[in-house]
Amino acid sequence: MTRILIVAKGLCPEVLVRILSVCALLISLSAASATAQDLDRGEIEKIVREYLLENPEIIAEALTELDRRERAAEEAARLQALNDSADILFNSTRQVVLGNPEGSITLVEFFDYNCGFCKRAYGDMVKLIDENPDLRVVLKEFPVLGQASVEAAQVAIAVNSVAPEKYAEFHETLLMSRGQANQASALAAATAAGIDEADLTAALGTDEAGQTIEEVYTLANRLGLTGTPSYVIGNEVVMGAVGHDQLREKIEAARNCEQTTC
């Protein structure tokens, strides 16, 4: 049987796998279209090999098209996940809401107290709230940076349970503090905000924190989120600390065009 040999020095394994996948697809398509001509597999492979050697640029074109299709499929799956999870994403009883609770525009942020980019992005959120009186900001505890982050998130959830009116002060203190956020530093931030530690300890003894974090993990998995900060505005997922200006533009588009691009 004739085989297609590809000499590709310097290409990473992932690219080679993708090239081989493209070649296999070409062979399958050729076989399907050539059945009526009674060509055997060896002849088809020979034709494909000769064609690729004469037109090597077709590999790059095929990979580009494959990337486009994969991105389109991922985006379609993400949009479906947003639609399926809209209620729990925007209106969960376990979430924190800052800004205008009745605002017509909602920005959801997934964050981790030990995320340096989240710390930098905090000022963006505050500025956006000040600039947009119709903005509703939903915060999702998404501890992805280890056990210390989980502990900090658990205390934050307890704060929201026993003293939701003091959450914003606690949140800023803990997020913007230096050093690692963990249970001890989170409890210190909570007591500094005037929250009784005994009440927090009682709240930590329930399963509310675990259920809240599990709810967020499930959401993040459906949306394909792997890091923080990540945002949801309307029907768009925005990954990374993209900055105030980009978020402002998407908020304005959502307000004016009912989607994040006009």
TAUR-V763710 format. One record per backbone hydrogen bond with DSSP energy under -1.0 kcal/mol. CO is the residue of the C=O (numbers start at 0). NH is the residue of the N-H. E is the energy in kcal/mol with one decimal. If there is no record, write none. Layout:
CO/NH/E + CO/NH/E
//
This chain:
7/10/-1.3 + 11/15/-2.0 + 12/16/-2.6 + 13/17/-2.0 + 14/18/-2.6 + 15/19/-2.7 + 16/20/-2.1 + 17/21/-2.2 + 18/22/-2.5 + 19/23/-2.6 + 20/24/-2.2 + 21/25/-2.6 + 22/26/-2.4 + 23/27/-2.4 + 24/28/-2.7 + 25/29/-2.7 + 26/30/-2.7 + 27/31/-2.2 + 28/32/-2.2 + 29/33/-1.9 + 33/36/-1.3 + 33/38/-1.1 + 34/37/-1.8 + 39/43/-2.0 + 40/44/-2.8 + 41/45/-1.9 + 42/46/-2.2 + 43/47/-2.6 + 44/48/-2.8 + 45/49/-2.5 + 46/50/-2.3 + 47/51/-2.6 + 48/52/-2.4 + 49/53/-1.9 + 50/54/-1.9 + 54/57/-2.0 + 55/58/-1.6 + 56/60/-2.1 + 57/61/-2.5 + 58/62/-2.6 + 59/63/-2.3 + 60/64/-2.2 + 61/65/-2.5 + 62/66/-2.6 + 63/67/-2.2 + 64/68/-2.4 + 65/69/-2.5 + 66/70/-2.7 + 67/71/-2.3 + 68/72/-2.4 + 69/73/-2.5 + 70/74/-2.6 + 71/75/-2.3 + 72/76/-2.3 + 73/77/-2.4 + 74/78/-2.5 + 75/79/-2.1 + 76/80/-2.2 + 77/81/-2.5 + 78/82/-2.3 + 79/83/-2.6 + 80/84/-2.0 + 84/88/-2.5 + 85/89/-2.6 + 86/90/-2.6 + 91/94/-1.1 + 95/138/-2.5 + 97/136/-2.4 + 99/102/-2.3 + 104/135/-3.4 + 106/137/-2.7 + 107/231/-1.9 + 108/139/-3.0 + 109/229/-1.5 + 110/141/-2.8 + 111/114/-2.0 + 114/118/-1.7 + 115/119/-1.9 + 116/120/-2.0 + 120/124/-1.9 + 121/125/-2.3 + 122/126/-2.3 + 123/127/-2.4 + 124/128/-2.3 + 125/129/-2.2 + 126/130/-2.2 + 127/131/-1.6 + 131/134/-2.1 + 133/104/-2.1 + 134/99/-2.8 + 135/106/-2.8 + 136/97/-3.1 + 137/108/-3.0 + 138/95/-1.4 + 139/110/-2.1 + 145/149/-1.6 + 146/150/-2.6 + 147/151/-2.3 + 148/152/-2.4 + 149/153/-2.3 + 150/154/-1.9 + 151/155/-2.3 + 152/156/-2.4 + 153/157/-1.8 + 154/158/-2.6 + 155/159/-2.3 + 156/160/-1.4 + 157/161/-2.4 + 158/162/-2.9 + 162/165/-2.1 + 163/166/-1.2 + 165/169/-2.2 + 166/170/-3.6 + 167/171/-2.2 + 168/172/-2.2 + 169/173/-2.7 + 170/174/-2.7 + 171/175/-2.2 + 181/185/-2.3 + 182/186/-2.6 + 183/187/-2.0 + 184/188/-2.0 + 185/189/-2.1 + 186/190/-2.6 + 187/191/-1.9 + 189/194/-1.9 + 190/193/-1.6 + 195/199/-1.8 + 196/200/-2.7 + 197/201/-2.1 + 198/202/-2.2 + 199/203/-2.6 + 202/205/-1.5 + 206/210/-2.3 + 207/211/-2.5 + 208/212/-2.6 + 209/213/-2.2 + 210/214/-2.1 + 211/215/-2.0 + 212/216/-2.7 + 213/217/-2.3 + 214/218/-2.0 + 215/219/-3.0 + 216/220/-2.4 + 217/221/-2.0 + 218/222/-2.1 + 219/224/-2.8 + 228/239/-2.3 + 229/109/-3.1 + 230/237/-2.9 + 231/107/-2.6 + 232/235/-1.9 + 235/232/-2.4 + 237/230/-3.6 + 239/241/-1.9 + 242/246/-1.8 + 243/247/-2.9 + 244/248/-2.3 + 245/249/-1.8 + 246/250/-2.3 + 247/251/-2.7 + 248/252/-2.3 + 249/253/-2.4 + 250/254/-2.0 + 251/255/-2.6 + 252/256/-3.3
//
